[in-house]
Amino acid sequence: MTDTLLAAEGVTKEYSIGSRTIAVLRGVDFALARGETVALLGSSGAGKSTLLHVLGLLDSPTAGRVAFEGRRVDDLRIDERARLRHARIGFVFQFYHLIPELTAYDNVRLGSMMDRGLFAWLRTRRALSARSKDLLERVGLGERTSHRPAELSGGERQRVAIARALIAEPAAILADEPTGNLDSKTAADVLDLLFGVSRERGLALLLVTHDEALAKRCDRVVRLHDGRIVD
Amino acid sequence: MIRAFSAFLALRYLRSRWINVLGTLGIAVAVWALIVVIAVFSGFIGEIRGSIRNATPDLLCTGLAPGASFAPIDAVLRAEQDVVATAPRLRHHAMYFPHGRGQRMQATRALATNPLAFDAVELVGIDPAAERSVTDLTHWLERAAGAAPEAAPDATREAGVTDLQRPFDVPREIEEQHALRSGASLGPNRLLAASPGILVSRRRMTTSWLERGQQLDVVTGRFERAEFGTQLLRVRRGFAVSGAYDTGHRILDETTAFVGIDELRDVLGFCVDDPFATAPQDVVSDVAIRVRDGADLAAVALRLEAALRRTADQAMAGARVLTWEEQNRVYLGAVGQERAMMKLVLFAVMLVAASLVYGTQHMTVMQKIKDIGILSSMGASPRGVQQVFLLAGLVVGLLGCGLGVAGGLLSVHWLNDVNDWSRRQLGIELFPTELYALDRVPYAIEPVWVAQVAFAALCVAFLAAWFPSRRAARMDPVLALAYE
């Protein structure tokens, strides 16, 4: 087994708008090792989020390949990619992206239902529900489990999102500007939490950010400019 | 496989979106209407079939040559082991009008040429004793007698026959009583010639203002041999209304009058008392047949038809034996067709319900685009995403179906109570029973139909939800996440 968890080799991503083709990523080579924390820095439109989506198998590259644990995964069938994404990759977004109808507890619990049939989940729901509660305790929201996203602050919502990303015990967390919508104090708390769980569980963390200071907390910084990695 | 998250989210979306009640109610109303209307329709059809069955012999041998004799036909028919009884019949079309009206009409040219002044009728000559063994003649007479007691201030206004065993007998005093009351002349010796009896339906008695004992002039025609070929001979014969019958089969009752078969033979020129007549004296046009209970009518009819055609008798060469359903094939077919059309029309209500389900599910998908992106980022497969909205549609269909079936069955069960209450309290009769001469609204719940409706409702809900759900499954997760 290789030490590289997630890798992009010569990844190009182009979008067509009418007769125009816009290249967002131009032959990107990138690797994320197990347990490593990497900051992906770049200006707006540099292609950071697109690279994150391609690495997270939400989007397919136009050219190049994506490998997970040494195995090429960008050419997998759509449901196989979904299964891999669920089992091994957790996403944290700038705008939290929680389901508004569900409580904090249900939002986290939902993550445990993705790869199970209804009856299989019903058989194991006690253990999975307990795990959801434990994770909410871990992110400091043990008392807010029954609150809906609208009843939580920005920081609390992001904690719920982190707990949800952890429920399937992934190997990597891909965070797209997770503090971009938070004040500095809350942002610091959320980052502490992210780095903390990453260390505790040996998770690889890829952090997309504009913030140089934040990037310095990571093991490595990768800069993206105009669709290319510049250092 | 149903994904756990699909079922979980489908129920949550339904709970938080009251607009889904619209789809549920739409399906419920469609299912309810399909069950109630068709149950009432089936009830009516059951009543109609029952009345036709009561008014029609098991089998009818018809298509006999003119002047066919009953005895040889009867011998062939009775040779079949499943035949229990037979009865001769003679049919002929005629017109009648109350005695005396003809003379009055001659005075007014306009009236004389008005065909509405006559009542057209199919005269059926029967032998009451034999007829009783193949049909419910006694019951028809009893029904008519029992149905009009309120309209019987005197003997002549009674509808029932005097003697059930001899239904064509008209007691002389009733005939005289009617003649005196109507001011008709009884002749120089105040004597009335005894008239043969005619049975008209209770319905006709009411609509044509006929009374028991009333003299009717029956006019018909027959062909007679002449010097050069044949000539049409007009025949006019007086009959007296001996009473009424009521088979319950409206069409038969409105078009038929019964007379003694020998009387009709006489009218048609078959001289039953003439030992030197060349034509057979027991001439018939049809033979009514009763078969053993439980026998397969169609099979017996086929065997009889074959047996009749095997004989060398030319009178039976074109004979056909019809079951009671075949005798009323056109009418029964028309009624069945009406029910089929009603089903089709009501299914349109189901399509309206389907559009409601489609609309609400489509709206849900459009409002949940971001959720679709979130689910994809969490590892939901497109099939799992599709299941969310498909299951929501199915739950709407199931709830609507359950409500509709329960409501439909309860409505049918309480139909007559609701109808009575509505008539008493609101003055509105939802199902006018008098129109169909019924004392209650008939209904028949067909479990197979209820199951078909329920299944169709579920299929419709499934299909209506399938299109929006497919759209959800095909969404690009990256675009969905960025959707505002």
HADDOCK unambig.tbl for C-alpha pairs under 7 A between the chains (distance, minus, plus):
assign (segid A and resid 58 and name CA) (segid B and resid 377 and name CA) 6.64 0.50 0.50
assign (segid A and resid 58 and name CA) (segid B and resid 477 and name CA) 6.57 0.50 0.50
assign (segid A and resid 58 and name CA) (segid B and resid 478 and name CA) 6.64 0.50 0.50
assign (segid A and resid 59 and name CA) (segid B and resid 478 and name CA) 6.92 0.50 0.50
assign (segid A and resid 79 and name CA) (segid B and resid 381 and name CA) 5.12 0.50 0.50
assign (segid A and resid 82 and name CA) (segid B and resid 379 and name CA) 4.53 0.50 0.50
assign (segid A and resid 82 and name CA) (segid B and resid 380 and name CA) 5.92 0.50 0.50
assign (segid A and resid 82 and name CA) (segid B and resid 381 and name CA) 5.39 0.50 0.50
assign (segid A and resid 83 and name CA) (segid B and resid 379 and name CA) 5.80 0.50 0.50
assign (segid A and resid 85 and name CA) (segid B and resid 379 and name CA) 5.23 0.50 0.50
assign (segid A and resid 86 and name CA) (segid B and resid 378 and name CA) 5.50 0.50 0.50
assign (segid A and resid 86 and name CA) (segid B and resid 379 and name CA) 3.98 0.50 0.50
assign (segid A and resid 91 and name CA) (segid B and resid 377 and name CA) 6.74 0.50 0.50
assign (segid A and resid 97 and name CA) (segid B and resid 374 and name CA) 6.24 0.50 0.50
assign (segid A and resid 99 and name CA) (segid B and resid 371 and name CA) 6.24 0.50 0.50
assign (segid A and resid 110 and name CA) (segid B and resid 5 and name CA) 6.18 0.50 0.50
assign (segid A and resid 111 and name CA) (segid B and resid 378 and name CA) 6.58 0.50 0.50
assign (segid A and resid 113 and name CA) (segid B and resid 4 and name CA) 5.30 0.50 0.50
assign (segid A and resid 113 and name CA) (segid B and resid 5 and name CA) 5.04 0.50 0.50
assign (segid A and resid 114 and name CA) (segid B and resid 4 and name CA) 6.88 0.50 0.50
assign (segid A and resid 114 and name CA) (segid B and resid 5 and name CA) 5.77 0.50 0.50
assign (segid A and resid 114 and name CA) (segid B and resid 379 and name CA) 6.48 0.50 0.50
assign (segid A and resid 114 and name CA) (segid B and resid 380 and name CA) 5.84 0.50 0.50
assign (segid A and resid 116 and name CA) (segid B and resid 3 and name CA) 5.99 0.50 0.50
assign (segid A and resid 116 and name CA) (segid B and resid 4 and name CA) 5.94 0.50 0.50
assign (segid A and resid 117 and name CA) (segid B and resid 1 and name CA) 6.18 0.50 0.50
assign (segid A and resid 117 and name CA) (segid B and resid 2 and name CA) 5.58 0.50 0.50
assign (segid A and resid 117 and name CA) (segid B and resid 3 and name CA) 4.37 0.50 0.50
assign (segid A and resid 117 and name CA) (segid B and resid 4 and name CA) 5.09 0.50 0.50
assign (segid A and resid 118 and name CA) (segid B and resid 2 and name CA) 5.79 0.50 0.50
assign (segid A and resid 118 and name CA) (segid B and resid 3 and name CA) 5.29 0.50 0.50
assign (segid A and resid 118 and name CA) (segid B and resid 4 and name CA) 3.87 0.50 0.50
assign (segid A and resid 121 and name CA) (segid B and resid 4 and name CA) 6.26 0.50 0.50
